[in-house]
Amino acid sequence: MSTTSVAATVNQLKESLVKELPAESDDAVDRCRDILERLEEQSVSLEVLSETMIGKTVAQLKSHTALGAKAKALVKKWKQVAKGKAAAASAAAAAGGVRELPKTERRESANTSTNNNADDTPDDFLTELIPLSPMRQNICKKFLEIFQAAKEALVQSGVNEEAIKHLLGPRALEVEAEVHKRTPDKKAYTDKARSLAFNLKKNAGLTQEVILGQLDAESLVQMKTEDLASDEMRHKRHEEAKKVIDSKRLDWDQANEDKINKMCGIQGDLLKASLFTCGRCKSVKTTSTQKQTRSADEPMTVFVLCLNCGKRWKC
């Protein structure tokens, strides 16, 4: 991808990130995390960093509770890219034209350096990532991060902590491999991976089933979106769908008359009240009928009967 294309993509992501700042809600945090991950996938050069000034925007999240670590790692990675290019240029000039590492190799080197500093990432997991492309590596790390977040709940439920630690890496690799196998197209792959990551993060029970092997990667990837949702989310969607269906009923007012009266505070004697008040006893317990007593172009005549004193009148 050319520098111009990368710069255009980074600018779009930057605009999306600015709209989500300061990322106070859970949904905003999730969207910001997704944007940071997509930025990490880009082959950002020193020219792109200088043109887009993306580093300044991402740096605003360095103090964020949930996003700080990822933002710091990304800024650090870009600093290494800038320093790496300057150092390579100096070395090439001093050595009479030593070959500069390609962008892809520099990016993978920076990723490897960053990951090796993460104490919670198993070495065997990092070894399995080496033959994968940077994009697939990022997806694997994302799944591992989600599984690691679910570890505490499993330990509290009585599952052996050491046994879980050895399962997290292989499970993340299995899920990513199955996604890649079934979605060879790059866009379909990223869309499916992000959808799975989002639902696994929101559905703790589903995540635990995957970790424990109660749900294999093949079945997980084949599940529909509605099946991936948590019980709470499914119930919420069911209620929303029911409201939409009910709103289209022609007899909705009659079927929900009790609810409407309760919401409006119409209770007791008010349930029997009408639009007319008796002039004799001031009662609102009246009933009325309409009849056409004049010509067709005249309004109908209303006949009212007071149920309290029996007075009749027309209006």
PAFI-892910 format. One record per residue: residue number from 0; residue in one letter; x, y, z of N, C-alpha, C, O in turn. Coordinates in pm, whole numbers. Layout:
BEGIN
R    k  r     nxx     nyy     nzz    caxx    cayy    cazz     cxx     cyy     czz     oxx     oyy     ozz
R  NUM  A       X       Y       Z       X       Y       Z       X       Y       Z       X       Y       Z
...
END
This chain:
BEGIN
R    k  r     nxx     nyy     nzz    caxx    cayy    cazz     cxx     cyy     czz     oxx     oyy     ozz
R    0  M      85    -120       0       0       0       0      88     124       0     184     132      77
R    1  S      57     221     -85     137     342     -96     123     430      28      29     416     107
R    2  T     221     521      41     219     613     155      94     700     153      38     730     258
R    3  T      50     739      33     -71     822      20    -194     749      70    -277     807     140
R    4  S    -208     620      34    -323     541      77    -322     521     228    -426     532     293
R    5  V    -203     493     284    -192     475     429    -228     604     500    -299     601     601
R    6  A    -179     716     449    -210     845     511    -359     874     509    -414     924     607
R    7  A    -426     840     398    -570     862     387    -645     777     488    -738     824     554
R    8  T    -604     650     501    -668     559     598    -647     609     740    -740     610     820
R    9  V    -525     649     771    -493     698     906    -572     824     937    -619     841    1050
R   10  N    -587     913     840    -667    1035     862    -812    1002     892    -873    1066     978
R   11  Q    -868     903     822   -1006     861     848   -1021     806     989   -1116     838    1060
R   12  L    -925     722    1028    -928     665    1163    -910     773    1268    -969     768    1376
R   13  K    -828     871    1237    -805     982    1330    -935    1060    1353    -968    1093    1467
R   14  E   -1008    1089    1244   -1135    1160    1257   -1235    1081    1340   -1307    1137    1422
R   15  S   -1238     948    1319   -1329     863    1397   -1290     863    1544   -1376     864    1632
R   16  L   -1160     863    1571   -1112     862    1710   -1145     992    1781   -1185     991    1897
R   17  V   -1128    1104    1712   -1157    1235    1771   -1304    1245    1813   -1336    1304    1915
R   18  K   -1394    1186    1732   -1537    1190    1764   -1570    1114    1892   -1668    1146    1960
R   19  E   -1489    1012    1926   -1518     928    2043   -1456     982    2171   -1495     941    2280
R   20  L   -1360    1073    2158   -1293    1128    2277   -1391    1212    2357   -1474    1280    2298
R   21  P   -1384    1209    2491   -1283    1146    2577   -1311    1000    2613   -1252     949    2708
R   22  A   -1399     932    2542   -1427     789    2561   -1467     758    2704   -1396     687    2777
R   23  E   -1582     812    2744   -1629     791    2881   -1723     671    2893   -1721     603    2995
R   24  S   -1804     643    2791   -1897     530    2797   -1827     401    2755   -1722     403    2690
R   25  D   -1887     288    2792   -1830     157    2756   -1827     138    2606   -1730      84    2552
R   26  D   -1933     180    2536   -1937     165    2391   -1829     250    2325   -1766     207    2229
R   27  A   -1808     373    2377   -1705     460    2320   -1567     401    2341   -1481     409    2253
R   28  V   -1546     340    2458   -1418     275    2487   -1393     161    2389   -1282     145    2338
R   29  D   -1497      81    2363   -1484     -31    2269   -1451      18    2129   -1367     -40    2060
R   30  R   -1518     126    2087   -1492     179    1954   -1350     237    1944   -1283     220    1842
R   31  C   -1306     305    2050   -1170     360    2050   -1066     247    2046    -965     258    1976
R   32  R   -1092     140    2121    -999      27    2121    -990     -35    1980    -882     -73    1935
R   33  D   -1104     -43    1914   -1107     -98    1779   -1028      -9    1683    -955     -59    1596
R   34  I   -1042     122    1698    -968     216    1613    -819     204    1636    -740     205    1541
R   35  L    -778     193    1763    -636     178    1795    -579      51    1734    -466      49    1685
R   36  E    -659     -55    1737    -613    -181    1678    -598    -169    1527    -504    -223    1468
R   37  R    -690     -98    1465    -680     -78    1319    -561      11    1284    -498      -8    1180
R   38  L    -530     108    1371    -412     191    1350    -285     108    1362    -188     129    1290
R   39  E    -288      12    1454    -171     -73    1473    -145    -161    1351     -31    -199    1324
R   40  E    -252    -192    1277    -239    -276    1158    -178    -200    1040    -128    -262     945
R   41  Q    -182     -67    1045    -133      12     933      20      16     930      86      19    1035
R   42  S      75      16     810     220      27     792     256     176     792     277     238     687
R   43  V     263     231     913     282     376     928     430     411     917     514     354     988
R   44  S     462     503     829     600     549     812     616     686     876     519     746     924
R   45  L     739     735     877     767     867     933     693     975     855     647    1073     913
R   46  E     682     958     723     610    1055     640     463    1062     679     405    1170     686
R   47  V     402     944     704     261     939     742     240    1003     879     144    1076     900
R   48  L     331     974     972     321    1033    1106     330    1184    1100     257    1254    1171
R   49  S     418    1235    1017     436    1379    1006     316    1445     939     276    1555     976
R   50  E     259    1378     839     148    1435     764      17    1436     842     -58    1533     838
R   51  T     -11    1326     913    -140    1311     982    -139    1360    1125    -245    1392    1180
R   52  M     -22    1368    1187     -11    1405    1329     -96    1315    1418    -151    1359    1519
R   53  I    -105    1187    1379    -189    1093    1453    -134    1067    1593    -210    1037    1686
R   54  G      -3    1079    1608      57    1054    1739       4    1146    1847     -15    1105    1962
R   55  K     -21    1272    1810     -71    1370    1907    -211    1333    1954    -244    1349    2071
R   56  T    -294    1282    1861    -432    1243    1896    -434    1120    1986    -504    1118    2087
R   57  V    -356    1018    1948    -352     894    2027    -293     920    2165    -333     857    2262
R   58  A    -199    1014    2174    -133    1044    2302    -233    1096    2406    -207    1089    2526
R   59  Q    -347    1148    2361    -448    1197    2455    -508    1084    2538    -567    1109    2644
R   60  L    -494     960    2491    -551     844    2562    -450     776    2653    -482     675    2716
R   61  K    -329     828    2662    -224     762    2741    -259     754    2890    -215     664    2960
R   62  S    -338     850    2936    -377     850    3078    -513     784    3100    -561     781    3213
R   63  H    -575     732    2994    -706     668    3005    -693     535    3079    -599     459    3054
R   64  T    -787     507    3169    -779     386    3251    -779     259    3168    -695     171    3190
R   65  A    -871     248    3073    -885     125    2995    -799     123    2870    -757      16    2825
R   66  L    -772     240    2813    -703     246    2684    -559     294    2694    -488     295    2594
R   67  G    -516     333    2814    -384     391    2832    -270     302    2787    -179     347    2717
R   68  A    -276     174    2826    -166      83    2793    -152      65    2642     -41      66    2589
R   69  K    -266      49    2574    -263      30    2429    -215     156    2358    -140     148    2261
R   70  A    -260     272    2406    -218     398    2345     -68     421    2363       0     464    2270
R   71  K     -18     393    2484     125     410    2510     209     318    2421     311     359    2366
R   72  A     163     192    2406     237      96    2323     240     141    2178     341     126    2110
R   73  L     128     198    2131     120     241    1992     210     363    1968     280     370    1867
R   74  V     208     458    2062     294     577    2049     440     536    2055     523     587    1980
R   75  K     471     443    2145     609     394    2157     654     327    2028     768     345    1985
R   76  K     564     250    1968     595     182    1842     626     283    1732     721     265    1654
R   77  W     546     390    1725     570     492    1622     699     567    1648     768     606    1553
R   78  K     734     588    1773     861     653    1804     978     567    1758    1079     617    1709
R   79  Q     960     435    1775    1065     344    1729    1079     347    1577    1189     337    1524
R   80  V     964     362    1506     968     373    1360    1046     498    1320    1131     492    1231
R   81  A    1017     611    1387    1086     736    1356    1235     725    1387    1320     765    1306
R   82  K    1267     672    1505    1407     659    1543    1479     558    1454    1595     576    1418
R   83  G    1404     450    1419    1464     346    1336    1502     399    1199    1608     363    1146
R   84  K    1418     482    1142    1449     535    1009    1567     629    1015    1654     628     927
R   85  A    1570     713    1119    1681     807    1132    1812     734    1153    1915     769    1094
R   86  A    1807     630    1239    1929     553    1268    1975     478    1144    2094     470    1116
R   87  A    1878     420    1070    1913     345     949    1974     435     844    2069     397     776
R   88  A    1920     556     832    1974     651     734    2117     690     770    2204     700     684
R   89  S    2140     713     900    2274     750     945    2373     637     923    2485     658     877
R   90  A    2329     515     956    2417     399     939    2448     374     793    2561     337     758
R   91  A    2348     393     707    2369     372     564    2469     473     508    2554     439     426
R   92  A    2457     596     556    2550     700     508    2691     671     556    2788     688     482
R   93  A    2702     627     683    2835     600     740    2899     477     677    3021     472     660
R   94  A    2819     377     644    2873     251     591    2878     250     439    2919     151     379
R   95  G    2839     357     378    2845     363     232    2729     295     165    2744     238      57
R   96  G    2610     300     228    2490     245     162    2447     111     212    2416      23     132
R   97  V    2445      90     346    2393     -34     402    2243     -38     382    2176      63     403
R   98  R    2187    -152     342    2045    -165     311    1958    -137     433    1981    -191     541
R   99  E    1857     -51     414    1759     -23     520    1654    -132     521    1611    -180     416
R  100  L    1612    -171     640    1510    -275     652    1380    -229     589    1342    -113     604
R  101  P    1309    -318     518    1177    -282     464    1080    -247     575    1101    -284     691
R  102  K     973    -175     540     875    -132     640     814    -249     713     794    -245     834
R  103  T     784    -356     638     720    -473     700     808    -534     806     761    -570     914
R  104  E     940    -547     774    1031    -606     871    1046    -517     993    1054    -566    1106
R  105  R    1050    -383     971    1061    -293    1085     939    -302    1173     950    -302    1296
R  106  R     819    -312    1110     696    -321    1188     692    -449    1269     657    -446    1387
R  107  E     727    -563    1206     726    -689    1278     828    -690    1391     804    -746    1497
R  108  S     943    -626    1365    1045    -618    1469     996    -537    1587    1018    -573    1702
R  109  A     927    -425    1556     873    -341    1663     766    -414    1741     761    -406    1863
R  110  N     678    -489    1669     573    -566    1736     633    -671    1827     588    -690    1940
R  111  T     737    -742    1778     799    -847    1856     863    -790    1981     854    -848    2089
R  112  S     929    -674    1965     993    -610    2079     892    -570    2184     913    -588    2304
R  113  T     779    -514    2137     675    -471    2230     614    -590    2303     593    -584    2424
R  114  N     585    -698    2230     521    -814    2290     612    -886    2388     564    -942    2487
R  115  N     744    -886    2362     834    -956    2452     841    -889    2588     883    -950    2686
R  116  N     798    -762    2593     798    -691    2721     672    -719    2801     663    -679    2917
R  117  A     574    -787    2742     447    -817    2811     462    -944    2894     479   -1053    2840
R  118  D     456    -928    3026     478   -1040    3116     368   -1144    3107     391   -1262    3136
R  119  D     246   -1102    3067     133   -1194    3068     115   -1266    2934      17   -1339    2917
R  120  T     206   -1247    2841     197   -1315    2712     292   -1433    2709     414   -1412    2717
R  121  P     243   -1558    2699     330   -1676    2702     429   -1677    2586     397   -1632    2476
R  122  D     550   -1726    2611     653   -1732    2507     613   -1826    2394     639   -1796    2277
R  123  D     550   -1939    2429     510   -2032    2322     402   -1971    2233     394   -2004    2115
R  124  F     320   -1884    2288     219   -1815    2209     286   -1721    2109     247   -1716    1992
R  125  L     387   -1647    2154     460   -1556    2066     532   -1632    1956     543   -1585    1843
R  126  T     581   -1751    1989     649   -1833    1889     553   -1876    1778     589   -1878    1661
R  127  E     428   -1909    1817     328   -1950    1719     289   -1835    1627     242   -1858    1516
R  128  L     308   -1711    1673     268   -1594    1593     368   -1561    1482     333   -1493    1386
R  129  I     492   -1607    1495     598   -1567    1403     563   -1587    1256     585   -1495    1177
R  130  P     510   -1704    1215     482   -1722    1072     358   -1648    1022     333   -1644     901
R  131  L     280   -1589    1111     156   -1522    1071     183   -1379    1027     284   -1318    1065
R  132  S      92   -1325     947     103   -1186     903      74   -1094    1022      11   -1137    1118
R  133  P     120    -967    1017      94    -874    1128     -54    -861    1162     -90    -851    1279
R  134  M    -141    -860    1059    -284    -848    1085    -336    -968    1164    -411    -950    1260
R  135  R    -295   -1088    1126    -339   -1208    1198    -280   -1212    1339    -345   -1257    1432
R  136  Q    -158   -1164    1353     -97   -1157    1486    -180   -1069    1579    -203   -1104    1695
R  137  N    -224    -955    1528    -304    -862    1610    -437    -925    1651    -483    -906    1764
R  138  I    -498    -999    1560    -625   -1065    1592    -604   -1171    1699    -684   -1181    1792
R  139  C    -498   -1248    1687    -467   -1350    1789    -447   -1286    1925    -497   -1336    2026
R  140  K    -373   -1175    1928    -349   -1106    2055    -479   -1053    2114    -498   -1052    2236
R  141  K    -570   -1009    2025    -699    -957    2073    -778   -1068    2141    -834   -1047    2249
R  142  F    -784   -1186    2078    -855   -1298    2139    -789   -1339    2271    -858   -1369    2369
R  143  L    -656   -1340    2273    -586   -1376    2397    -618   -1277    2508    -639   -1317    2623
R  144  E    -624   -1149    2474    -656   -1046    2572    -795   -1068    2632    -815   -1052    2752
R  145  I    -891   -1105    2548   -1028   -1130    2595   -1031   -1253    2685   -1097   -1251    2790
R  146  F    -960   -1359    2647    -957   -1481    2728    -887   -1457    2862    -927   -1512    2965
R  147  Q    -782   -1374    2861    -712   -1342    2986    -803   -1265    3081    -797   -1284    3202
R  148  A    -887   -1178    3026    -980   -1101    3109   -1085   -1192    3174   -1137   -1159    3281
R  149  A   -1115   -1306    3110   -1214   -1399    3164   -1154   -1499    3262   -1227   -1575    3325
R  150  K   -1023   -1499    3275    -955   -1599    3359    -994   -1585    3506   -1016   -1685    3574
R  151  E   -1002   -1463    3555   -1030   -1440    3697   -1163   -1502    3740   -1173   -1564    3846
R  152  A   -1266   -1484    3656   -1397   -1539    3689   -1392   -1692    3696   -1457   -1752    3781
R  153  L   -1316   -1755    3606   -1303   -1901    3608   -1230   -1949    3732   -1267   -2050    3791
R  154  V   -1128   -1876    3771   -1052   -1913    3893   -1142   -1903    4015   -1138   -1989    4102
R  155  Q   -1223   -1797    4020   -1314   -1778    4134   -1420   -1887    4139   -1472   -1919    4246
R  156  S   -1452   -1944    4023   -1552   -2051    4020   -1493   -2187    4058   -1566   -2286    4068
R  157  G   -1361   -2191    4080   -1299   -2315    4127   -1211   -2386    4027   -1158   -2493    4058
R  158  V   -1192   -2330    3908   -1107   -2393    3807    -961   -2363    3839    -928   -2253    3881
R  159  N    -873   -2462    3819    -731   -2447    3849    -668   -2337    3763    -681   -2338    3641
R  160  E    -601   -2242    3828    -546   -2126    3757    -437   -2166    3658    -433   -2115    3547
R  161  E    -348   -2257    3698    -239   -2298    3610    -291   -2368    3485    -238   -2350    3376
R  162  A    -395   -2447    3502    -454   -2517    3388    -513   -2417    3289    -501   -2435    3167
R  163  I    -577   -2312    3341    -637   -2211    3254    -530   -2136    3176    -545   -2110    3057
R  164  K    -421   -2101    3244    -313   -2024    3179    -260   -2096    3056    -226   -2033    2957
R  165  H    -253   -2228    3063    -201   -2306    2950    -304   -2322    2838    -269   -2361    2727
R  166  L    -431   -2291    2868    -536   -2304    2766    -557   -2177    2685    -600   -2184    2569
R  167  L    -527   -2062    2743    -562   -1934    2681    -498   -1914    2545    -566   -1881    2448
R  168  G    -366   -1932    2537    -296   -1912    2411    -346   -2004    2300    -380   -1956    2192
R  169  P    -351   -2137    2324    -400   -2228    2220    -543   -2197    2175    -574   -2208    2057
R  170  R    -630   -2158    2270    -768   -2127    2233    -773   -2004    2140    -848   -2002    2043
R  171  A    -692   -1902    2172    -689   -1782    2088    -642   -1816    1947    -697   -1767    1848
R  172  L    -540   -1899    1938    -487   -1940    1807    -588   -2023    1729    -601   -2008    1608
R  173  E    -660   -2111    1799    -759   -2196    1733    -872   -2112    1674    -914   -2135    1560
R  174  V    -921   -2015    1751   -1032   -1933    1703    -988   -1850    1582   -1060   -1843    1482
R  175  E    -870   -1788    1592    -821   -1706    1479    -800   -1791    1355    -834   -1749    1244
R  176  A    -743   -1912    1372    -718   -2001    1258    -848   -2041    1189    -853   -2051    1067
R  177  E    -953   -2064    1268   -1082   -2104    1212   -1146   -1987    1136   -1208   -2006    1031
R  178  V   -1131   -1865    1191   -1183   -1747    1123   -1112   -1728     989   -1175   -1701     887
R  179  H    -980   -1744     991    -901   -1727     869    -935   -1835     766    -937   -1809     646
R  180  K    -962   -1954     814    -994   -2065     726   -1126   -2042     653   -1138   -2074     535
R  181  R   -1225   -1988     722   -1359   -1973     666   -1382   -1839     597   -1479   -1823     524
R  182  T   -1293   -1742     619   -1308   -1611     556   -1176   -1569     493   -1105   -1485     550
R  183  P   -1141   -1626     378   -1013   -1593     314   -1004   -1448     268    -895   -1393     259
R  184  D   -1119   -1387     238   -1121   -1247     198   -1080   -1158     316   -1128   -1178     427
R  185  K    -993   -1061     292    -938    -979     400   -1045    -903     476   -1046    -903     599
R  186  K   -1136    -837     404   -1240    -759     470   -1334    -849     549   -1370    -818     663
R  187  A   -1374    -960     487   -1463   -1054     558   -1394   -1110     682   -1458   -1131     785
R  188  Y   -1265   -1134     671   -1188   -1187     784   -1187   -1088     900   -1216   -1124    1014
R  189  T   -1154    -962     871   -1148    -862     979   -1285    -835    1039   -1298    -817    1160
R  190  D   -1388    -831     954   -1525    -808    1004   -1568    -922    1097   -1624    -897    1204
R  191  K   -1542   -1045    1056   -1582   -1160    1137   -1502   -1164    1267   -1558   -1192    1373
R  192  A   -1373   -1136    1259   -1289   -1138    1379   -1334   -1032    1479   -1340   -1059    1599
R  193  R   -1364    -913    1431   -1408    -805    1521   -1545    -836    1580   -1570    -806    1697
R  194  S   -1633    -896    1500   -1765    -934    1551   -1752   -1038    1663   -1817   -1027    1766
R  195  L   -1668   -1138    1640   -1646   -1241    1742   -1585   -1181    1868   -1628   -1212    1979
R  196  A   -1485   -1095    1849   -1419   -1034    1964   -1518    -952    2047   -1516    -957    2170
R  197  F   -1603    -877    1979   -1702    -794    2049   -1799    -880    2130   -1827    -851    2246
R  198  N   -1851    -987    2068   -1948   -1072    2136   -1884   -1153    2248   -1947   -1175    2352
R  199  L   -1761   -1198    2230   -1692   -1271    2337   -1669   -1181    2457   -1678   -1224    2571
R  200  K   -1638   -1055    2429   -1613    -961    2539   -1742    -933    2617   -1739    -919    2739
R  201  K   -1854    -925    2546   -1982    -894    2610   -2047   -1017    2674   -2126   -1003    2767
R  202  N   -2015   -1137    2624   -2079   -1259    2671   -1978   -1343    2747   -1908   -1426    2688
R  203  A   -1969   -1322    2879   -1870   -1392    2961   -1892   -1542    2961   -1796   -1619    2960
R  204  G   -2017   -1585    2962   -2047   -1729    2962   -1996   -1797    2836   -1943   -1908    2842
R  205  L   -2014   -1732    2722   -1966   -1787    2595   -1814   -1798    2595   -1759   -1898    2550
R  206  T   -1747   -1695    2645   -1601   -1695    2650   -1549   -1809    2736   -1453   -1877    2700
R  207  Q   -1612   -1830    2850   -1570   -1938    2939   -1589   -2075    2875   -1507   -2164    2893
R  208  E   -1697   -2092    2800   -1720   -2219    2730   -1611   -2247    2628   -1568   -2361    2612
R  209  V   -1565   -2143    2559   -1459   -2159    2460   -1328   -2196    2528   -1257   -2286    2482
R  210  I   -1296   -2128    2638   -1171   -2155    2709   -1168   -2298    2761   -1065   -2366    2750
R  211  L   -1278   -2344    2816   -1284   -2478    2876   -1303   -2588    2772   -1301   -2706    2806
R  212  G   -1320   -2551    2646   -1336   -2651    2541   -1477   -2705    2527   -1500   -2800    2453
R  213  Q   -1572   -2644    2600   -1711   -2688    2589   -1771   -2645    2455   -1870   -2702    2409
R  214  L   -1711   -2543    2394   -1752   -2496    2262   -1627   -2485    2176   -1539   -2403    2205
R  215  D   -1617   -2565    2070   -1496   -2563    1989   -1497   -2445    1893   -1601   -2384    1868
R  216  A   -1379   -2413    1838   -1362   -2297    1752   -1449   -2305    1627   -1505   -2204    1584
R  217  E   -1462   -2424    1570   -1542   -2440    1448   -1688   -2404    1473   -1749   -2333    1393
R  218  S   -1744   -2453    1584   -1884   -2422    1616   -1901   -2274    1648   -2002   -2214    1611
R  219  L   -1802   -2216    1716   -1809   -2074    1752   -1816   -1987    1627   -1900   -1897    1619
R  220  V   -1729   -2011    1532   -1723   -1929    1411   -1850   -1944    1328   -1889   -1850    1258
R  221  Q   -1915   -2059    1333   -2036   -2083    1254   -2162   -2027    1319   -2267   -2020    1256
R  222  M   -2153   -1987    1446   -2270   -1935    1516   -2318   -1804    1456   -2238   -1723    1409
R  223  K   -2450   -1784    1456   -2509   -1660    1408   -2495   -1551    1513   -2470   -1580    1630
R  224  T   -2511   -1428    1470   -2493   -1314    1561   -2587   -1321    1680   -2548   -1293    1793
R  225  E   -2714   -1359    1655   -2811   -1366    1764   -2776   -1476    1864   -2811   -1466    1982
R  226  D   -2707   -1581    1818   -2668   -1689    1908   -2546   -1651    1992   -2526   -1705    2101
R  227  L   -2464   -1560    1941   -2344   -1517    2014   -2377   -1422    2128   -2298   -1408    2222
R  228  A   -2492   -1358    2122   -2529   -1259    2223   -2556   -1324    2358   -2594   -1441    2365
R  229  S   -2537   -1249    2464   -2564   -1297    2599   -2714   -1309    2621   -2793   -1257    2543
R  230  D   -2753   -1379    2728   -2896   -1395    2760   -2962   -1259    2780   -3076   -1237    2737
R  231  E   -2891   -1169    2845   -2945   -1036    2870   -2970    -960    2740   -3073    -896    2723
R  232  M   -2874    -969    2648   -2889    -901    2520   -3001    -964    2436   -3077    -893    2370
R  233  R   -3010   -1098    2438   -3117   -1164    2363   -3254   -1124    2417   -3347   -1101    2340
R  234  H   -3266   -1115    2550   -3392   -1074    2611   -3427    -931    2571   -3542    -899    2543
R  235  K   -3326    -845    2569   -3348    -705    2532   -3395    -695    2387   -3487    -619    2356
R  236  R   -3331    -770    2299   -3370    -769    2157   -3510    -824    2139   -3587    -775    2055
R  237  H   -3545    -929    2218   -3678    -987    2208   -3784    -885    2250   -3889    -874    2187
R  238  E   -3756    -811    2358   -3850    -711    2406   -3867    -598    2304   -3978    -550    2282
R  239  E   -3758    -557    2241   -3766    -451    2141   -3846    -497    2018   -3926    -422    1964
R  240  A   -3822    -622    1977   -3897    -675    1863   -4046    -685    1895   -4130    -659    1810
R  241  K   -4078    -724    2019   -4217    -736    2062   -4286    -599    2061   -4403    -588    2023
R  242  K   -4213    -497    2103   -4271    -363    2104   -4302    -317    1962   -4405    -254    1937
R  243  V   -4212    -348    1868   -4234    -309    1729   -4357    -378    1673   -4439    -316    1605
R  244  I   -4371    -508    1702   -4487    -584    1653   -4615    -532    1715   -4716    -515    1646
R  245  D   -4613    -506    1846   -4732    -456    1916   -4775    -320    1862   -4894    -290    1851
R  246  S   -4675    -236    1829   -4708    -100    1782   -4780    -102    1648   -4846      -4    1613
R  247  K   -4769    -212    1574   -4835    -222    1444   -4975    -282    1452   -5045    -290    1351
R  248  R   -5018    -324    1572   -5151    -382    1588   -5257    -273    1580   -5243    -167    1640
R  249  L   -5364    -301    1507   -5473    -204    1496   -5550    -190    1626   -5609     -85    1651
R  250  D   -5551    -296    1708   -5625    -292    1834   -5534    -270    1953   -5565    -309    2065
R  251  W   -5418    -205    1928   -5320    -187    2036   -5378    -106    2152   -5356    -140    2269
R  252  D   -5453       0    2121   -5510      85    2226   -5603       4    2318   -5598      17    2440
R  253  Q   -5687     -78    2255   -5780    -157    2336   -5706    -264    2418   -5737    -286    2535
R  254  A   -5608    -328    2357   -5535    -434    2426   -5453    -380    2542   -5427    -452    2639
R  255  N   -5411    -254    2534   -5326    -196    2638   -5397     -85    2714   -5332       5    2768
R  256  E   -5531     -91    2718   -5606      16    2785   -5570      29    2932   -5558     140    2983
R  257  D   -5554     -84    3001   -5519     -78    3144   -5384     -11    3166   -5369      70    3258
R  258  K   -5286     -44    3081   -5153      16    3095   -5158     166    3068   -5094     245    3138
R  259  I   -5234     205    2966   -5245     347    2932   -5309     425    3046   -5261     532    3083
R  260  N   -5419     371    3102   -5487     438    3213   -5395     453    3334   -5395     556    3401
R  261  K   -5317     348    3362   -5226     352    3477   -5117     456    3457   -5085     530    3550
R  262  M   -5061     464    3337   -4956     561    3307   -5009     704    3315   -4936     796    3355
R  263  C   -5136     722    3278   -5196     856    3280   -5257     892    3416   -5307    1002    3435
R  264  G   -5253     799    3511   -5308     825    3643   -5459     817    3649   -5520     873    3740
R  265  I   -5521     750    3554   -5667     737    3551   -5706     612    3629   -5690     500    3580
R  266  Q   -5756     632    3750   -5792     520    3838   -5923     551    3910   -5970     664    3911
R  267  G   -5980     448    3970   -6102     465    4050   -6218     519    3969   -6250     467    3862
R  268  D   -6282     624    4023   -6400     681    3957   -6366     744    3821   -6453     756    3734
R  269  L   -6239     783    3805   -6201     846    3678   -6213     750    3561   -6225     793    3446
R  270  L   -6211     620    3590   -6224     521    3483   -6362     528    3419   -6379     492    3302
R  271  K   -6461     574    3498   -6599     582    3448   -6635     723    3402   -6748     748    3362
R  272  A   -6539     814    3408   -6566     953    3373   -6575     970    3222   -6519     891    3146
R  273  S   -6648    1074    3181   -6659    1105    3039   -6613    1248    3018   -6562    1314    3109
R  274  L   -6633    1297    2894   -6593    1434    2863   -6692    1537    2916   -6665    1657    2912
R  275  F   -6809    1489    2965   -6915    1582    3006   -6935    1578    3157   -6925    1472    3220
R  276  T   -6965    1697    3214   -6993    1710    3357   -7138    1755    3375   -7185    1849    3310
R  277  C   -7206    1687    3465   -7347    1720    3487   -7360    1859    3549   -7292    1890    3647
R  278  G   -7449    1945    3490   -7467    2080    3543   -7546    2082    3673   -7542    2181    3745
R  279  R   -7620    1973    3704   -7703    1969    3825   -7622    1921    3946   -7616    1988    4049
R  280  C   -7558    1801    3932   -7488    1744    4048   -7336    1748    4036   -7265    1705    4126
R  281  K   -7286    1801    3924   -7142    1814    3900   -7071    1679    3890   -6949    1672    3907
R  282  S   -7143    1574    3861   -7083    1441    3849   -7021    1425    3710   -7070    1480    3611
R  283  V   -6913    1347    3705   -6849    1317    3576   -6888    1179    3526   -6840    1133    3423
R  284  K   -6975    1113    3600   -7023     980    3559   -7136     998    3460   -7253     991    3496
R  285  T   -7100    1021    3336   -7200    1044    3233   -7172     954    3114   -7060     905    3094
R  286  T   -7277     934    3037   -7263     857    2913   -7325     939    2801   -7417    1018    2824
R  287  S   -7276     920    2680   -7323    1004    2570   -7338     923    2443   -7270     822    2422
R  288  T   -7428     971    2358   -7447     912    2224   -7459    1026    2124   -7488    1140    2160
R  289  Q   -7437     993    1997   -7445    1094    1892   -7549    1052    1787   -7557     936    1748
R  290  K   -7627    1151    1742   -7727    1124    1637   -7729    1241    1539   -7704    1356    1574
R  291  Q   -7760    1206    1413   -7768    1310    1310   -7914    1359    1306   -7998    1297    1241
R  292  T   -7944    1469    1373   -8081    1522    1381   -8105    1637    1285   -8218    1679    1264
R  293  R   -7995    1687    1225   -8009    1798    1132   -7962    1753     994   -7943    1634     969
R  294  S   -7943    1846     906   -7902    1811     770   -7763    1749     771   -7688    1763     867
R  295  A   -7730    1682     662   -7605    1606     656   -7482    1695     667   -7377    1649     711
R  296  D   -7494    1821     627   -7378    1909     632   -7361    1975     769   -7269    2053     789
R  297  E   -7452    1943     864   -7443    1994    1000   -7379    1888    1091   -7391    1769    1063
R  298  P   -7311    1931    1200   -7251    1833    1292   -7357    1753    1366   -7472    1796    1379
R  299  M   -7318    1637    1415   -7412    1550    1487   -7445    1609    1623   -7366    1684    1681
R  300  T   -7565    1573    1674   -7609    1618    1807   -7569    1515    1910   -7586    1395    1888
R  301  V   -7516    1562    2023   -7472    1473    2130   -7576    1474    2240   -7614    1580    2290
R  302  F   -7624    1356    2278   -7720    1341    2387   -7646    1282    2507   -7581    1178    2496
R  303  V   -7658    1348    2622   -7582    1308    2741   -7679    1270    2853   -7782    1333    2872
R  304  L   -7642    1163    2927   -7720    1117    3042   -7628    1110    3163   -7522    1048    3157
R  305  C   -7670    1174    3273   -7594    1167    3397   -7631    1039    3471   -7749    1018    3502
R  306  L   -7535     956    3499   -7559     829    3567   -7579     847    3717   -7619     753    3786
R  307  N   -7551     967    3766   -7562     990    3911   -7701    1042    3949   -7761     992    4044
R  308  C   -7752    1144    3874   -7882    1202    3908   -7988    1179    3801   -8106    1207    3824
R  309  G   -7949    1130    3685   -8047    1098    3581   -8078    1214    3488   -8162    1198    3399
R  310  K   -8016    1327    3503   -8044    1441    3416   -7999    1410    3273   -7897    1346    3250
R  311  R   -8081    1459    3177   -8047    1444    3035   -8037    1580    2971   -8111    1672    3006
R  312  W   -7946    1594    2877   -7935    1718    2801   -7866    1687    2668   -7808    1580    2649
R  313  K   -7874    1784    2578   -7808    1768    2449   -7717    1887    2426   -7735    1995    2481
R  314  C   -7617    1863    2341   -7523    1970    2311   -7464    1950    2171   -7383    2031    2127
END
